[in-house]
Amino acid sequence: MAQPTGGPPDTSGFDTTKFVNPAQVGGIEWYTIGDGEGRGVRALCVNTGGGLRYRVLADRGLDIDQAFFNQHSLAFLTHKGVTPPRRAHDRGIDWLKGFPGGLLTSCGPFNIGPPGEDQGQELGLHGTHSNTAATIESVVQPDPRAGRMQMSVTGVVRYGSLFGPLLELRRTITSTLGENGIDFADEFFNAGNTDAPHAWLLHINLGYPRVDEGSEFCYDSPKVEPKEVPEQVSRFRKGVDPKRVPGPLEAHRGFNESVAYLFPRATDRAGNTTVGLVNRKLSIGVAIRYSTKEFPRCVNWQHWGPGEYVTALEPANGTVRGRWVDREEGLLDTIPAGGRKVYRYRIEVVSGRDGVESLRSLNGRK
């Protein structure tokens, strides 16, 4: 793809003398879903030009549902898929009725985990974020002819009510033309005049064919804390390798699932770490890179029910036992009035033998 002598400088790896419209090599397309349960939902399709394509849902808090690398789907999608946001799903476990699955469903910002009550406030499963629409501030397209390789979407999500607590999230999602990563910057601001309890979890859902029997979780966690479940359901019991993905399990039909807290080891002084999952047959892996200072735990959800065959790696700033439990145990985060808190993380597709083996090396395997 070298430029001809005398042509414009090659700053991108793309030969800019061979296309007139940058959308030919990548970019962002914005539309509204026109049919089915998702009718009316605003969506932005991002094509990185490197094989990774994903869809950002503006009306679901700028979360991501569909994601593909070349022909392979990366994410798990629920039966109904994307639906419009509904405040009615803020109560009890009704969050599940609108859960699209997807590559990223963010949980919080006031509660993660089960429904319950804390200091007189009723809390629904996994919080209100997923059922809150964003206000789009900017959509920036790449322009390789001008040497601009990055593309991004920035939007604002607001939560709370009169008398508080009030929070505002400014999320920026960035990809680089020709690369296969998604960079996130989540900046919270407490716009209220009282301190706000804060819980934030990244529900990163991986599904077939990216996830299949024999796929392998990759992480270096000196400590693993399984949640209590019936022995026959647990993937973290003695004699079972929880890092090795099984085929569909009869024991995981219905609500049955297996969950554990991982505490991945930081790889540098800044506290950065990587967790992921590889499929050696497809030579594809997904790496999740984040800071253990921002997310001290990573929840590993495994639900291998027939049809509903899914797993998730979920960096979190607290536990999924409920806000009231985290408060009692001194684990609950708080954003003071007028204060800010920022999370930066990356979801990246690795491919080929070198990429897959680099991720597998987290397990001490070559």
C-alpha positions as CSV (number, residue, x, y, z in Angstrom):
1,M,0.0,0.0,0.0
2,A,3.0,2.3,-0.6
3,Q,2.2,5.8,-2.0
4,P,3.5,6.5,-5.5
5,T,6.5,8.9,-5.7
6,G,5.3,12.5,-5.6
7,G,1.9,11.6,-4.1
8,P,0.6,12.7,-0.7
9,P,2.5,11.4,2.4
10,D,1.5,8.0,3.6
11,T,0.6,8.6,7.3
12,S,-2.0,5.9,7.6
13,G,-1.0,2.6,5.9
14,F,-3.9,3.3,3.4
15,D,-3.1,4.4,-0.1
16,T,-5.1,7.7,-0.2
17,T,-4.7,7.9,-4.0
18,K,-7.1,5.0,-4.4
19,F,-10.3,6.2,-2.8
20,V,-12.2,9.5,-2.6
21,N,-14.6,8.7,0.2
22,P,-13.0,7.8,3.6
23,A,-16.0,5.6,4.4
24,Q,-14.6,3.1,1.9
25,V,-11.9,2.1,4.4
26,G,-13.8,2.7,7.7
27,G,-15.8,5.2,9.8
28,I,-19.0,5.6,11.7
29,E,-22.6,5.3,10.3
30,W,-25.5,6.7,12.3
31,Y,-29.1,5.4,11.9
32,T,-32.3,4.5,13.8
33,I,-33.5,0.9,14.0
34,G,-36.7,0.6,12.0
35,D,-38.4,-2.6,13.0
36,G,-39.1,-5.1,15.8
37,E,-38.6,-4.6,19.6
38,G,-35.7,-2.2,18.9
39,R,-37.7,0.2,16.7
40,G,-36.7,3.8,17.3
41,V,-33.4,3.1,19.0
42,R,-30.5,5.3,17.8
43,A,-27.4,3.3,16.8
44,L,-23.9,4.1,15.5
45,C,-22.1,1.4,13.6
46,V,-18.3,1.7,13.8
47,N,-16.1,0.0,11.2
48,T,-12.5,0.2,12.3
49,G,-11.2,-0.9,8.9
50,G,-9.1,-3.6,10.5
51,G,-11.7,-6.3,10.8
52,L,-13.5,-5.1,13.9
53,R,-17.0,-3.7,13.6
54,Y,-19.3,-2.8,16.5
55,R,-22.6,-1.0,17.2
56,V,-23.0,1.7,19.8
57,L,-26.5,2.2,21.2
58,A,-27.1,5.9,21.9
59,D,-30.4,5.1,23.7
60,R,-28.9,2.4,25.9
61,G,-26.2,4.6,27.6
62,L,-23.7,4.4,24.7
63,D,-23.3,0.7,25.4
64,I,-22.3,-1.8,22.7
65,D,-24.5,-4.7,21.5
66,Q,-23.3,-6.3,18.2
67,A,-19.6,-6.8,17.6
68,F,-17.9,-8.7,14.9
69,F,-14.3,-9.5,13.9
70,N,-14.3,-10.4,10.3
71,Q,-17.1,-13.0,10.0
72,H,-17.1,-14.0,13.6
73,S,-19.5,-12.6,16.2
74,L,-17.8,-11.7,19.5
75,A,-20.7,-11.0,21.7
76,F,-23.6,-12.9,23.2
77,L,-27.1,-11.5,22.2
78,T,-30.3,-12.2,24.2
79,H,-33.4,-13.6,22.6
80,K,-35.1,-10.2,22.1
81,G,-31.9,-8.3,21.4
82,V,-31.9,-4.5,21.7
83,T,-35.0,-2.9,23.1
84,P,-35.8,0.8,23.8
85,P,-34.9,2.1,27.3
86,R,-37.7,1.7,29.8
87,R,-37.9,3.3,33.3
88,A,-40.3,0.5,34.3
89,H,-37.3,-1.9,34.1
90,D,-35.6,-0.1,37.0
91,R,-37.5,-2.2,39.6
92,G,-36.7,-5.7,40.9
93,I,-35.1,-8.0,38.4
94,D,-37.0,-6.4,35.4
95,W,-33.6,-5.2,34.1
96,L,-33.4,-8.8,32.7
97,K,-36.4,-8.1,30.4
98,G,-34.4,-5.4,28.5
99,F,-30.9,-6.9,28.8
100,P,-29.6,-7.1,25.3
101,G,-26.4,-9.0,26.2
102,G,-24.0,-7.3,23.8
103,L,-20.2,-6.7,24.0
104,L,-20.7,-4.1,26.8
105,T,-23.7,-3.5,29.1
106,S,-22.6,-1.0,31.8
107,C,-24.1,-1.5,35.3
108,G,-24.6,1.2,37.9
109,P,-24.0,4.0,38.6
110,F,-25.7,3.8,42.0
111,N,-26.0,0.0,42.4
112,I,-24.6,-3.2,40.9
113,G,-25.9,-6.7,41.8
114,P,-29.3,-7.7,43.1
115,P,-32.3,-5.6,43.8
116,G,-32.8,-4.3,47.4
117,E,-33.0,-1.3,49.6
118,D,-30.3,1.0,51.0
119,Q,-31.0,3.9,53.2
120,G,-34.6,4.1,52.2
121,Q,-33.9,4.0,48.5
122,E,-35.3,1.1,46.4
123,L,-32.6,-0.3,44.0
124,G,-33.2,-2.5,41.0
125,L,-30.9,-5.1,39.6
126,H,-27.7,-3.7,38.1
127,G,-28.9,-0.1,38.2
128,T,-30.4,2.4,35.8
129,H,-27.6,3.1,33.3
130,S,-28.7,0.5,30.6
131,N,-32.2,2.0,30.5
132,T,-31.0,5.6,30.1
133,A,-30.5,7.4,26.8
134,A,-27.5,9.5,26.1
135,T,-27.2,13.0,24.6
136,I,-24.7,12.8,21.7
137,E,-22.1,15.6,21.9
138,S,-19.9,14.6,19.0
139,V,-19.2,12.1,16.3
140,V,-15.7,12.4,14.8
141,Q,-15.0,10.6,11.6
142,P,-11.5,9.5,10.5
143,D,-9.8,11.2,7.6
144,P,-6.7,9.4,6.5
145,R,-6.0,12.0,3.8
146,A,-5.6,14.6,6.5
147,G,-3.6,12.1,8.7
148,R,-6.5,11.8,11.2
149,M,-6.8,8.1,12.0
150,Q,-9.0,8.2,15.1
151,M,-12.8,8.0,15.1
152,S,-14.9,8.7,18.2
153,V,-18.3,9.0,19.7
154,T,-18.9,11.2,22.8
155,G,-22.1,11.5,24.7
156,V,-23.6,12.4,28.1
157,V,-25.8,10.3,30.3
158,R,-27.6,11.8,33.3
159,Y,-29.1,10.0,36.3
160,G,-30.9,10.8,39.5
161,S,-33.8,13.0,40.6
162,L,-34.6,16.3,42.3
163,F,-33.0,16.4,45.8
164,G,-30.4,13.9,44.5
165,P,-28.3,11.9,44.3
166,L,-27.3,13.2,40.8
167,L,-24.6,11.9,38.6
168,E,-23.5,12.8,35.0
169,L,-21.4,10.5,32.8
170,R,-19.5,11.7,29.8
171,R,-18.4,8.7,27.8
172,T,-16.0,8.8,24.9
173,I,-15.5,5.7,22.7
174,T,-12.5,5.8,20.4
175,S,-11.1,3.5,17.7
176,T,-8.2,3.9,15.3
177,L,-8.5,3.2,11.6
178,G,-6.8,-0.1,10.7
179,E,-6.7,-1.3,14.4
180,N,-8.9,-3.7,16.3
181,G,-9.4,-2.0,19.7
182,I,-12.1,0.1,21.4
183,D,-10.9,2.7,24.0
184,F,-13.3,4.0,26.6
185,A,-13.1,7.1,28.8
186,D,-15.9,7.2,31.4
187,E,-15.9,10.5,33.4
188,F,-18.5,10.8,36.2
189,F,-19.4,14.2,37.7
190,N,-21.5,14.6,40.8
191,A,-23.8,17.5,39.8
192,G,-25.7,17.4,43.0
193,N,-25.1,19.0,46.4
194,T,-24.8,15.7,48.3
195,D,-22.4,12.9,48.1
196,A,-23.5,10.1,45.8
197,P,-23.0,6.4,46.5
198,H,-21.3,4.9,43.4
199,A,-21.1,1.4,41.9
200,W,-19.8,0.7,38.4
201,L,-19.4,-2.6,36.6
202,L,-18.6,-3.4,32.9
203,H,-20.7,-6.4,31.9
204,I,-18.6,-7.6,28.9
205,N,-20.5,-10.5,27.4
206,L,-18.8,-13.0,25.1
207,G,-20.7,-15.6,23.0
208,Y,-20.5,-18.2,20.3
209,P,-18.7,-18.7,17.9
210,R,-16.0,-16.6,19.6
211,V,-16.7,-18.6,22.7
212,D,-16.9,-22.4,22.2
213,E,-16.0,-25.7,23.9
214,G,-12.2,-25.7,24.6
215,S,-11.9,-21.9,24.6
216,E,-9.7,-20.6,27.5
217,F,-10.0,-17.8,30.0
218,C,-6.8,-15.9,30.4
219,Y,-5.9,-14.1,33.6
220,D,-3.3,-14.0,36.4
221,S,-5.3,-13.9,39.7
222,P,-3.6,-15.1,42.9
223,K,-7.0,-15.2,44.5
224,V,-10.3,-16.5,43.2
225,E,-13.5,-16.2,45.4
226,P,-16.4,-18.3,44.1
227,K,-19.9,-17.2,45.1
228,E,-21.9,-19.9,46.8
229,V,-23.9,-22.0,44.4
230,P,-25.1,-25.6,44.4
231,E,-22.1,-27.9,43.9
232,Q,-23.3,-29.4,40.6
233,V,-23.7,-25.9,39.1
234,S,-20.3,-24.4,40.2
235,R,-17.5,-24.2,37.7
236,F,-15.1,-23.2,40.5
237,R,-15.4,-26.4,42.5
238,K,-12.5,-28.8,43.1
239,G,-11.6,-31.0,40.2
240,V,-13.0,-28.6,37.5
241,D,-10.8,-26.2,35.4
242,P,-12.8,-23.0,35.5
243,K,-10.6,-21.5,32.8
244,R,-11.6,-24.2,30.2
245,V,-14.9,-23.5,28.5
246,P,-17.3,-26.5,28.5
247,G,-20.0,-27.4,26.0
248,P,-23.6,-26.6,27.0
249,L,-24.5,-27.9,30.5
250,E,-27.8,-29.3,31.6
251,A,-27.0,-28.0,35.1
252,H,-27.0,-24.4,33.8
253,R,-30.6,-24.4,32.4
254,G,-32.8,-21.5,33.6
255,F,-31.4,-19.3,36.4
256,N,-28.4,-21.6,37.2
257,E,-25.0,-20.0,36.8
258,S,-21.6,-19.9,38.3
259,V,-19.9,-16.7,39.4
260,A,-16.5,-15.9,41.0
261,Y,-14.5,-12.8,41.9
262,L,-11.1,-12.5,40.3
263,F,-8.3,-10.3,41.6
264,P,-6.0,-10.0,38.6
265,R,-2.4,-9.1,39.4
266,A,-1.2,-5.6,38.2
267,T,1.5,-5.7,35.5
268,D,2.9,-2.3,36.2
269,R,3.2,0.4,38.9
270,A,0.1,2.2,37.5
271,G,-2.0,-0.9,38.4
272,N,-2.8,-1.9,34.8
273,T,-3.9,-5.5,34.1
274,T,-5.3,-7.6,31.3
275,V,-7.9,-10.4,31.4
276,G,-9.4,-12.2,28.3
277,L,-10.5,-15.2,26.6
278,V,-9.0,-17.0,23.5
279,N,-10.4,-19.5,21.0
280,R,-7.3,-21.2,19.5
281,K,-9.3,-23.0,16.8
282,L,-10.3,-19.6,15.4
283,S,-7.0,-17.9,16.3
284,I,-9.0,-15.1,18.0
285,G,-8.9,-13.6,21.4
286,V,-10.5,-10.7,23.3
287,A,-8.4,-8.8,25.7
288,I,-9.8,-6.4,28.3
289,R,-7.2,-3.9,29.6
290,Y,-8.0,-1.8,32.6
291,S,-6.6,-0.4,35.9
292,T,-6.9,-2.4,39.1
293,K,-6.9,0.9,41.0
294,E,-10.2,1.8,39.2
295,F,-11.6,-1.8,39.2
296,P,-10.3,-3.8,42.1
297,R,-12.3,-6.9,41.2
298,C,-13.3,-8.7,38.0
299,V,-16.4,-10.8,38.1
300,N,-16.4,-14.0,36.0
301,W,-19.9,-15.0,35.1
302,Q,-20.3,-18.4,33.5
303,H,-23.7,-19.5,32.2
304,W,-23.5,-22.5,29.9
305,G,-27.2,-23.2,29.4
306,P,-28.2,-24.7,26.0
307,G,-29.0,-21.8,23.7
308,E,-28.2,-19.2,26.4
309,Y,-24.5,-20.1,26.2
310,V,-22.6,-17.1,27.5
311,T,-19.8,-15.9,29.8
312,A,-18.7,-12.4,30.9
313,L,-15.7,-10.8,32.4
314,E,-16.8,-7.8,34.4
315,P,-14.3,-5.3,35.9
316,A,-16.1,-3.8,38.9
317,N,-15.4,-1.2,41.7
318,G,-17.4,-3.2,44.2
319,T,-19.1,-6.6,44.7
320,V,-22.4,-7.8,43.2
321,R,-23.9,-8.6,46.6
322,G,-25.8,-5.4,46.8
323,R,-25.0,-1.8,47.8
324,W,-26.2,-2.3,51.3
325,V,-23.7,-5.1,51.8
326,D,-20.8,-3.1,50.3
327,R,-21.8,-0.2,52.6
328,E,-21.7,-2.4,55.7
329,E,-18.3,-3.9,54.8
330,G,-16.7,-0.5,53.9
331,L,-16.4,-1.3,50.2
332,L,-18.9,1.2,48.8
333,D,-17.4,3.9,46.7
334,T,-18.7,7.5,46.9
335,I,-18.4,10.5,44.6
336,P,-18.5,13.7,46.7
337,A,-20.7,16.7,45.7
338,G,-18.9,18.5,42.8
339,G,-16.4,15.6,42.5
340,R,-15.3,13.6,39.5
341,K,-14.2,10.0,38.9
342,V,-12.7,8.7,35.7
343,Y,-12.4,5.2,34.3
344,R,-10.2,4.3,31.3
345,Y,-10.2,0.8,29.7
346,R,-9.8,-1.0,26.4
347,I,-11.5,-3.9,24.7
348,E,-9.1,-5.3,22.1
349,V,-9.3,-8.2,19.5
350,V,-6.1,-10.2,19.2
351,S,-5.6,-12.6,16.3
352,G,-3.1,-15.0,14.8
353,R,-0.9,-17.3,16.8
354,D,1.3,-14.6,18.3
355,G,-1.7,-12.6,19.5
356,V,-3.5,-15.6,21.0
357,E,-0.3,-17.0,22.7
358,S,0.5,-13.5,24.1
359,L,-2.9,-13.5,25.9
360,R,-2.5,-17.2,26.9
361,S,0.8,-16.3,28.6
362,L,-1.2,-14.7,31.4
363,N,-1.8,-18.3,32.5
364,G,1.9,-19.1,32.3
365,R,1.3,-21.2,29.2
366,K,3.2,-20.9,25.9
